[in-house]
Amino acid sequence: MSDSDLPGDWVALHEAAWAAGWSIDGASAGYRAGWTYTATTHDRRQRRAFATASAMRAWAAGGYVGLPAPYYDHHGITIYHGDCQAILPWLTSTGAAVVSDVPYGRVLRSSRNGAHGNCAIANDDDTTVRDAIIAWATERRIPAVIFGSPAVPRPAAITPARVLIWDKGEHVGMGDLTWPWKPNYEEIYILGDGYQGRRTSSVLRYNAIAGTVALAHGRTHPTEKPVGLMQALITKCPGTLIIDPTMGTGATLVAAKNLGRCAIGIELDERYCEQAAQRLAQEVLDFDEAA
Ligand SMILES: C[S@@+](CC[C@H](N)C(=O)[O-])C[C@H]1O[C@@H](n2cnc3c(N)ncnc32)[C@H](O)[C@@H]1O
């Protein structure tokens, strides 16, 4: 990365970020403490804060500088409210694995829409977010477990041997009602290496969560995942830190917490950040048993 790739006015950038309430790593502390920005230190600090090309892309995409203040941060579980494409480049990936129920790219129309307003999934009209998360994990060489729909083309790097099936149970599956089979399964793509543990079936049977059950627990997400399913996946991941860049109401974080792992979740929609934070704070009991 050359100096010409860096933002033009670093001091103005800092000021704007502070005004917007963003915390900035490293160099910002010096700026707050009143360090003088000579041409030399200015360049050095620019390089340190924008250490990677992906961080530069984040700046270009969303104007984020460093990590935002956490929405929730307790006992090794952290939630950030924002766009994962802008936040991921600033996260540590040492000892991490991604486990993420991404927007599938199929424009979900939830049957819960009528009763609970617009439950469409943000960024579900294509696979841009999914592919950005996979690119980030691949760049950092960390394993990634990514959900997907059989109705959408798989990520380029995925071969059939790298696909698990989530059997959602007999009580779900609408699809084409003239077709005598219902789509009651989803796919889980396994990227990268280092997975561990006892050999178990590549078909994971966990009942999908009914809308009424989620609502009874104060949650409104149209695609909430069973915590048991997320635990079965996380337990095979190496490392101590689980990252879910599209966490919804936080099933992955609850599962990680139950397994004694640290976790970071990111979510664009503040309603879901709030529901996840409440859930984590309440030490939620897992109500979704394996089928
Ligand atoms: C399939 S849902 C995850 C549901 C979650 N597994 C649960 O149990 O509640 C995907 C989530 O990604 C969020 N999302 C979409 N685009 C995003 C982005 N760019 N950054 C962060 N979150 C995003 C959506 O708001 C949605 O809640």
Ligand as a Chemical Component Dictionary entry (heavy atoms), coordinates in Angstrom:
data_LIG
# 
_chem_comp.id                   LIG 
_chem_comp.type                 NON-POLYMER 
_chem_comp.pdbx_formal_charge   0 
_chem_comp.three_letter_code    LIG 
# 
loop_
_chem_comp_atom.comp_id 
_chem_comp_atom.atom_id 
_chem_comp_atom.alt_atom_id 
_chem_comp_atom.type_symbol 
_chem_comp_atom.charge 
_chem_comp_atom.model_Cartn_x 
_chem_comp_atom.model_Cartn_y 
_chem_comp_atom.model_Cartn_z 
_chem_comp_atom.pdbx_ordinal 
LIG C1  C1  C 0  -29.809 -15.121 8.565  1  
LIG S1  S1  S 1  -29.830 -13.792 9.671  2  
LIG C2  C2  C 0  -29.024 -14.398 11.143 3  
LIG C3  C3  C 0  -29.969 -14.998 12.143 4  
LIG C4  C4  C 0  -29.278 -15.516 13.385 5  
LIG N1  N1  N 0  -28.561 -16.733 13.117 6  
LIG C5  C5  C 0  -30.247 -15.748 14.563 7  
LIG O1  O1  O 0  -30.281 -16.866 15.096 8  
LIG O2  O2  O -1 -30.964 -14.829 14.938 9  
LIG C6  C6  C 0  -28.669 -12.711 8.969  10 
LIG C7  C7  C 0  -28.528 -11.378 9.682  11 
LIG O3  O3  O 0  -27.525 -10.616 9.031  12 
LIG C8  C8  C 0  -27.841 -9.249  9.218  13 
LIG N2  N2  N 0  -27.048 -8.493  8.231  14 
LIG C9  C9  C 0  -27.294 -8.324  6.911  15 
LIG N3  N3  N 0  -26.324 -7.621  6.342  16 
LIG C10 C10 C 0  -25.411 -7.344  7.311  17 
LIG C11 C11 C 0  -24.173 -6.653  7.331  18 
LIG N4  N4  N 0  -23.667 -6.109  6.227  19 
LIG N5  N5  N 0  -23.502 -6.576  8.506  20 
LIG C12 C12 C 0  -24.011 -7.121  9.642  21 
LIG N6  N6  N 0  -25.189 -7.787  9.683  22 
LIG C13 C13 C 0  -25.872 -7.905  8.538  23 
LIG C14 C14 C 0  -29.328 -9.188  9.038  24 
LIG O4  O4  O 0  -29.886 -8.043  9.665  25 
LIG C15 C15 C 0  -29.766 -10.501 9.680  26 
LIG O5  O5  O 0  -30.177 -10.310 11.016 27 
# 
loop_
_chem_comp_bond.comp_id 
_chem_comp_bond.atom_id_1 
_chem_comp_bond.atom_id_2 
_chem_comp_bond.value_order 
_chem_comp_bond.pdbx_ordinal 
LIG C1  S1  SING 1  
LIG S1  C2  SING 2  
LIG S1  C6  SING 3  
LIG C2  C3  SING 4  
LIG C3  C4  SING 5  
LIG C4  N1  SING 6  
LIG C4  C5  SING 7  
LIG C5  O1  DOUB 8  
LIG C5  O2  SING 9  
LIG C6  C7  SING 10 
LIG C7  O3  SING 11 
LIG C7  C15 SING 12 
LIG O3  C8  SING 13 
LIG C8  N2  SING 14 
LIG C8  C14 SING 15 
LIG N2  C9  SING 16 
LIG N2  C13 SING 17 
LIG C9  N3  DOUB 18 
LIG N3  C10 SING 19 
LIG C10 C11 SING 20 
LIG C10 C13 DOUB 21 
LIG C11 N4  SING 22 
LIG C11 N5  DOUB 23 
LIG N5  C12 SING 24 
LIG C12 N6  DOUB 25 
LIG N6  C13 SING 26 
LIG C14 O4  SING 27 
LIG C14 C15 SING 28 
LIG C15 O5  SING 29 
# 
